[in-house]
Amino acid sequence: MAMGNMKERDAGVMVEMNTTPLIDVMLVLLIMFIITIPVQGHAVKLDLPGDPPVDTRLEPLVNKLVVTADDRLLWNGEAVERGELRTLFDLSLALPSEPELHLQPEAEARYALVDEVLADAGRAGVTRLGFVGNEGHANSF
């Protein structure tokens, strides 16, 4: 009879795996990974618009922007920085009628800088933009 009781007791044995230690180990590993993640120390460089230059003229009908071969930007003949350029775009758009922007890149100007200026103009919302001076480059290719 004792043997019969033993078989009945064996029939009720749990066959499931105990997951508590597994969960404990996973939580400890998760905490260790979070602690060992390096702190992100890099920064994103942004060219924020600055104050407009004091001596820059803003024409009501046409403004000319020249990109030179030595990476300078000339707004109506006066040197400006890219940060100032965004402010000039905003000021020109604030006029009652948006003036035309004539973009004239020199033949040796870097394409990347011209592209950045075009992107800045697009982000500012300039819609009246034209390329001038391209006829001088017809024989340069």
C-alpha positions as YAML, in Angstrom:
chain: A
units: angstrom
residues:
- id: 1
  name: MET
  ca: [0.00, 0.00, 0.00]
- id: 2
  name: ALA
  ca: [2.85, 2.26, 0.57]
- id: 3
  name: MET
  ca: [3.82, 1.78, -3.04]
- id: 4
  name: GLY
  ca: [0.42, 2.88, -4.24]
- id: 5
  name: ASN
  ca: [0.68, 6.07, -2.25]
- id: 6
  name: MET
  ca: [4.09, 6.78, -3.81]
- id: 7
  name: LYS
  ca: [2.71, 6.57, -7.34]
- id: 8
  name: GLU
  ca: [-0.09, 8.94, -6.51]
- id: 9
  name: ARG
  ca: [2.38, 11.43, -5.07]
- id: 10
  name: ASP
  ca: [4.61, 11.24, -8.18]
- id: 11
  name: ALA
  ca: [1.65, 11.93, -10.42]
- id: 12
  name: GLY
  ca: [1.29, 15.38, -8.86]
- id: 13
  name: VAL
  ca: [4.91, 16.46, -9.41]
- id: 14
  name: MET
  ca: [5.32, 19.81, -11.20]
- id: 15
  name: VAL
  ca: [7.14, 19.55, -14.52]
- id: 16
  name: GLU
  ca: [7.24, 23.32, -15.22]
- id: 17
  name: MET
  ca: [10.50, 25.22, -15.20]
- id: 18
  name: ASN
  ca: [11.08, 27.72, -12.40]
- id: 19
  name: THR
  ca: [11.56, 31.07, -14.23]
- id: 20
  name: THR
  ca: [12.20, 33.22, -11.17]
- id: 21
  name: PRO
  ca: [16.03, 32.85, -11.28]
- id: 22
  name: LEU
  ca: [15.98, 33.46, -15.03]
- id: 23
  name: ILE
  ca: [14.05, 36.73, -14.57]
- id: 24
  name: ASP
  ca: [16.43, 37.80, -11.79]
- id: 25
  name: VAL
  ca: [19.46, 37.22, -14.02]
- id: 26
  name: MET
  ca: [17.84, 39.10, -16.92]
- id: 27
  name: LEU
  ca: [17.07, 42.11, -14.70]
- id: 28
  name: VAL
  ca: [20.63, 42.20, -13.39]
- id: 29
  name: LEU
  ca: [21.99, 42.06, -16.95]
- id: 30
  name: LEU
  ca: [19.63, 44.83, -18.04]
- id: 31
  name: ILE
  ca: [20.80, 47.07, -15.20]
- id: 32
  name: MET
  ca: [24.44, 46.34, -16.05]
- id: 33
  name: PHE
  ca: [23.88, 47.25, -19.71]
- id: 34
  name: ILE
  ca: [22.16, 50.50, -18.75]
- id: 35
  name: ILE
  ca: [25.01, 51.44, -16.39]
- id: 36
  name: THR
  ca: [27.73, 50.68, -18.95]
- id: 37
  name: ILE
  ca: [26.21, 52.64, -21.87]
- id: 38
  name: PRO
  ca: [28.57, 55.52, -22.63]
- id: 39
  name: VAL
  ca: [27.25, 59.02, -22.15]
- id: 40
  name: GLN
  ca: [26.67, 60.73, -25.48]
- id: 41
  name: GLY
  ca: [29.04, 63.69, -25.45]
- id: 42
  name: HIS
  ca: [28.73, 64.92, -29.02]
- id: 43
  name: ALA
  ca: [26.71, 67.96, -29.97]
- id: 44
  name: VAL
  ca: [24.84, 68.95, -33.10]
- id: 45
  name: LYS
  ca: [26.19, 72.14, -34.67]
- id: 46
  name: LEU
  ca: [23.46, 74.50, -35.78]
- id: 47
  name: ASP
  ca: [23.85, 77.78, -37.61]
- id: 48
  name: LEU
  ca: [21.29, 79.93, -35.86]
- id: 49
  name: PRO
  ca: [20.25, 83.18, -37.47]
- id: 50
  name: GLY
  ca: [21.98, 86.17, -36.00]
- id: 51
  name: ASP
  ca: [21.36, 89.87, -36.06]
- id: 52
  name: PRO
  ca: [21.50, 91.43, -39.51]
- id: 53
  name: PRO
  ca: [24.73, 93.25, -40.24]
- id: 54
  name: VAL
  ca: [24.46, 96.95, -39.62]
- id: 55
  name: ASP
  ca: [25.83, 97.97, -43.00]
- id: 56
  name: THR
  ca: [23.85, 95.48, -45.15]
- id: 57
  name: ARG
  ca: [21.35, 96.98, -47.53]
- id: 58
  name: LEU
  ca: [18.07, 95.23, -48.17]
- id: 59
  name: GLU
  ca: [16.71, 96.21, -51.57]
- id: 60
  name: PRO
  ca: [12.91, 96.18, -52.02]
- id: 61
  name: LEU
  ca: [12.93, 94.78, -55.60]
- id: 62
  name: VAL
  ca: [16.07, 92.72, -56.25]
- id: 63
  name: ASN
  ca: [18.80, 91.42, -53.94]
- id: 64
  name: LYS
  ca: [21.93, 89.86, -55.38]
- id: 65
  name: LEU
  ca: [23.79, 87.08, -53.59]
- id: 66
  name: VAL
  ca: [27.24, 86.13, -54.93]
- id: 67
  name: VAL
  ca: [29.08, 82.97, -53.85]
- id: 68
  name: THR
  ca: [32.78, 83.53, -54.46]
- id: 69
  name: ALA
  ca: [35.55, 81.04, -55.16]
- id: 70
  name: ASP
  ca: [37.12, 81.74, -51.75]
- id: 71
  name: ASP
  ca: [33.88, 80.71, -49.93]
- id: 72
  name: ARG
  ca: [32.62, 84.21, -49.22]
- id: 73
  name: LEU
  ca: [29.00, 85.30, -49.51]
- id: 74
  name: LEU
  ca: [28.31, 88.79, -50.84]
- id: 75
  name: TRP
  ca: [24.83, 90.22, -50.29]
- id: 76
  name: ASN
  ca: [24.41, 93.23, -52.60]
- id: 77
  name: GLY
  ca: [28.20, 93.55, -52.69]
- id: 78
  name: GLU
  ca: [28.77, 93.31, -48.91]
- id: 79
  name: ALA
  ca: [30.27, 90.26, -47.16]
- id: 80
  name: VAL
  ca: [27.91, 88.33, -44.88]
- id: 81
  name: GLU
  ca: [28.10, 85.07, -42.91]
- id: 82
  name: ARG
  ca: [25.72, 82.14, -43.38]
- id: 83
  name: GLY
  ca: [24.01, 82.85, -40.05]
- id: 84
  name: GLU
  ca: [23.36, 86.43, -41.13]
- id: 85
  name: LEU
  ca: [22.07, 85.17, -44.46]
- id: 86
  name: ARG
  ca: [19.09, 83.44, -42.82]
- id: 87
  name: THR
  ca: [18.20, 86.70, -41.07]
- id: 88
  name: LEU
  ca: [18.42, 88.58, -44.36]
- id: 89
  name: PHE
  ca: [16.11, 86.02, -45.98]
- id: 90
  name: ASP
  ca: [13.60, 86.51, -43.17]
- id: 91
  name: LEU
  ca: [13.80, 90.31, -43.42]
- id: 92
  name: SER
  ca: [13.29, 90.22, -47.18]
- id: 93
  name: LEU
  ca: [10.25, 87.96, -46.77]
- id: 94
  name: ALA
  ca: [8.82, 90.39, -44.21]
- id: 95
  name: LEU
  ca: [8.62, 93.15, -46.84]
- id: 96
  name: PRO
  ca: [5.18, 93.84, -48.36]
- id: 97
  name: SER
  ca: [6.31, 92.33, -51.68]
- id: 98
  name: GLU
  ca: [8.95, 89.61, -51.71]
- id: 99
  name: PRO
  ca: [12.01, 90.87, -53.63]
- id: 100
  name: GLU
  ca: [13.73, 88.69, -56.20]
- id: 101
  name: LEU
  ca: [16.89, 86.96, -55.07]
- id: 102
  name: HIS
  ca: [19.52, 86.72, -57.80]
- id: 103
  name: LEU
  ca: [22.03, 84.00, -56.96]
- id: 104
  name: GLN
  ca: [25.33, 84.29, -58.81]
- id: 105
  name: PRO
  ca: [27.89, 81.59, -57.99]
- id: 106
  name: GLU
  ca: [31.34, 82.19, -59.44]
- id: 107
  name: ALA
  ca: [32.72, 79.53, -61.78]
- id: 108
  name: GLU
  ca: [35.22, 78.27, -59.18]
- id: 109
  name: ALA
  ca: [32.82, 78.39, -56.20]
- id: 110
  name: ARG
  ca: [32.39, 75.17, -54.26]
- id: 111
  name: TYR
  ca: [29.22, 73.34, -55.20]
- id: 112
  name: ALA
  ca: [28.65, 72.32, -51.55]
- id: 113
  name: LEU
  ca: [28.47, 75.96, -50.42]
- id: 114
  name: VAL
  ca: [26.08, 76.88, -53.24]
- id: 115
  name: ASP
  ca: [23.93, 73.89, -52.29]
- id: 116
  name: GLU
  ca: [23.91, 74.97, -48.62]
- id: 117
  name: VAL
  ca: [22.85, 78.48, -49.59]
- id: 118
  name: LEU
  ca: [20.04, 77.08, -51.76]
- id: 119
  name: ALA
  ca: [18.93, 74.85, -48.87]
- id: 120
  name: ASP
  ca: [18.94, 77.84, -46.50]
- id: 121
  name: ALA
  ca: [16.85, 79.84, -48.97]
- id: 122
  name: GLY
  ca: [14.40, 76.95, -49.31]
- id: 123
  name: ARG
  ca: [14.07, 76.53, -45.54]
- id: 124
  name: ALA
  ca: [13.47, 80.27, -45.16]
- id: 125
  name: GLY
  ca: [10.64, 80.12, -47.71]
- id: 126
  name: VAL
  ca: [12.22, 82.15, -50.52]
- id: 127
  name: THR
  ca: [10.12, 81.61, -53.65]
- id: 128
  name: ARG
  ca: [11.45, 84.25, -56.05]
- id: 129
  name: LEU
  ca: [14.93, 82.93, -56.76]
- id: 130
  name: GLY
  ca: [16.88, 83.04, -59.99]
- id: 131
  name: PHE
  ca: [20.38, 82.22, -61.19]
- id: 132
  name: VAL
  ca: [22.22, 85.05, -62.91]
- id: 133
  name: GLY
  ca: [25.58, 85.19, -64.63]
- id: 134
  name: ASN
  ca: [25.40, 81.66, -66.04]
- id: 135
  name: GLU
  ca: [25.95, 82.95, -69.56]
- id: 136
  name: GLY
  ca: [29.57, 83.71, -68.60]
- id: 137
  name: HIS
  ca: [30.16, 80.01, -67.88]
- id: 138
  name: ALA
  ca: [28.96, 78.71, -71.25]
- id: 139
  name: ASN
  ca: [32.47, 78.26, -72.64]
- id: 140
  name: SER
  ca: [34.12, 77.08, -69.41]
- id: 141
  name: PHE
  ca: [33.16, 73.40, -69.91]
...
